[in-house]
């Protein structure tokens, strides 16, 4: 294979890596940054750790988040990753039923009836 063809293959691989990995990650980072800059008091948000809360106060780099009545956490603005409404929009399309093949009533055979030690 000629040297220019090898260089072309390497260049194509680098462009493919950028298109598949780097570009979507950069777009996601921009969306999160825009959210963090547009936070307002009263919004319900989700932290990167999965904690839900309502914004009670904002300062330059901090957010006071009410996670329960009377319980306010002060967190870095960077850990706020989405609004609750966006979180619920992505979760509504998912099936909440049991996965196929794990229904207990259908899988019980001889000697499998009754609770197991973990269920006691």
LODRENVO-188268 format. One record per residue (C-alpha): residue number from 1; residue in three letters; chain; x, y, z. Coordinates in steps of 0.2 Angstrom, whole numbers, always signed. Example, Ala and Ser with C-alpha at 12.3 -4.5 7.8 and 13.67 -1.06 7.14 Angstrom:
2
    n  res  chain     px     py     pz
    1  ALA      A    +62    -22    +39
    2  SER      A    +68     -5    +36
! end
This chain:
120
    n  res  chain     px     py     pz
    1  UNK      A     +0     +0     +0
    2  UNK      A     +7    +17     -5
    3  UNK      A    +12    +29     +9
    4  UNK      A     -1    +42     +4
    5  UNK      A    -15    +28     +5
    6  UNK      A     -9    +24    +23
    7  UNK      A    -10    +43    +27
    8  UNK      A    -27    +44    +20
    9  UNK      A    -33    +29    +30
   10  UNK      A    -26    +37    +46
   11  UNK      A    -34    +53    +42
   12  UNK      A    -51    +45    +39
   13  UNK      A    -50    +36    +56
   14  UNK      A    -46    +52    +65
   15  UNK      A    -61    +61    +56
   16  UNK      A    -72    +46    +61
   17  UNK      A    -67    +46    +79
   18  UNK      A    -70    +65    +80
   19  UNK      A    -88    +63    +72
   20  UNK      A    -93    +48    +83
   21  UNK      A    -85    +53   +100
   22  UNK      A    -79    +71   +101
   23  UNK      A    -93    +80    +93
   24  UNK      A   -108    +73   +102
   25  UNK      A    -98    +75   +119
   26  UNK      A    -94    +93   +115
   27  UNK      A   -113    +97   +110
   28  UNK      A   -118    +89   +127
   29  UNK      A   -106    +99   +137
   30  UNK      A   -113   +115   +128
   31  UNK      A   -131   +110   +133
   32  UNK      A   -126   +107   +151
   33  UNK      A   -116   +124   +152
   34  UNK      A   -131   +133   +144
   35  UNK      A   -142   +125   +158
   36  UNK      A   -131   +130   +172
   37  UNK      A   -130   +148   +166
   38  UNK      A   -149   +149   +164
   39  UNK      A   -154   +142   +181
   40  UNK      A   -168   +152   +190
   41  UNK      A   -175   +151   +207
   42  UNK      A   -190   +139   +208
   43  UNK      A   -184   +127   +195
   44  UNK      A   -183   +108   +198
   45  UNK      A   -166   +101   +194
   46  UNK      A   -156    +85   +194
   47  UNK      A   -138    +84   +200
   48  UNK      A   -125    +73   +193
   49  UNK      A   -127    +61   +208
   50  UNK      A   -145    +59   +204
   51  UNK      A   -152    +70   +218
   52  UNK      A   -168    +80   +214
   53  UNK      A   -172    +97   +221
   54  UNK      A   -179   +114   +219
   55  UNK      A   -167   +129   +217
   56  UNK      A   -169   +141   +231
   57  UNK      A   -155   +153   +229
   58  UNK      A   -141   +156   +216
   59  UNK      A   -124   +164   +218
   60  UNK      A   -109   +165   +206
   61  UNK      A   -103   +147   +208
   62  UNK      A   -116   +139   +220
   63  UNK      A   -134   +134   +220
   64  UNK      A   -144   +132   +236
   65  UNK      A   -155   +117   +232
   66  UNK      A   -170   +111   +243
   67  UNK      A   -171    +92   +243
   68  UNK      A   -184    +90   +256
   69  UNK      A   -195   +103   +265
   70  UNK      A   -183   +113   +276
   71  UNK      A   -168   +104   +270
   72  UNK      A   -157   +115   +259
   73  UNK      A   -140   +109   +251
   74  UNK      A   -127   +121   +245
   75  UNK      A   -119   +113   +229
   76  UNK      A   -107   +119   +215
   77  UNK      A   -117   +125   +200
   78  UNK      A   -107   +113   +189
   79  UNK      A   -116    +97   +197
   80  UNK      A   -133   +103   +190
   81  UNK      A   -135    +93   +174
   82  UNK      A   -153    +94   +169
   83  UNK      A   -170   +100   +173
   84  UNK      A   -183    +88   +180
   85  UNK      A   -194    +91   +165
   86  UNK      A   -180    +85   +153
   87  UNK      A   -177    +70   +165
   88  UNK      A   -195    +65   +164
   89  UNK      A   -196    +67   +145
   90  UNK      A   -182    +54   +143
   91  UNK      A   -189    +42   +156
   92  UNK      A   -207    +42   +149
   93  UNK      A   -202    +31   +134
   94  UNK      A   -195    +17   +144
   95  UNK      A   -205     +1   +149
   96  UNK      A   -207     -1   +168
   97  UNK      A   -213    -19   +168
   98  UNK      A   -202    -34   +172
   99  UNK      A   -190    -39   +159
  100  UNK      A   -194    -54   +147
  101  UNK      A   -190    -70   +156
  102  UNK      A   -190    -64   +174
  103  UNK      A   -208    -66   +178
  104  UNK      A   -208    -77   +194
  105  UNK      A   -225    -85   +192
  106  UNK      A   -220    -92   +174
  107  UNK      A   -203    -98   +180
  108  UNK      A   -208   -108   +195
  109  UNK      A   -206   -126   +192
  110  UNK      A   -206   -142   +204
  111  UNK      A   -197   -138   +220
  112  UNK      A   -196   -119   +216
  113  UNK      A   -211   -113   +225
  114  UNK      A   -211   -103   +241
  115  UNK      A   -199    -89   +246
  116  UNK      A   -180    -91   +245
  117  UNK      A   -169    -86   +259
  118  UNK      A   -166    -69   +252
  119  UNK      A   -184    -65   +251
  120  UNK      A   -188    -70   +270
! end
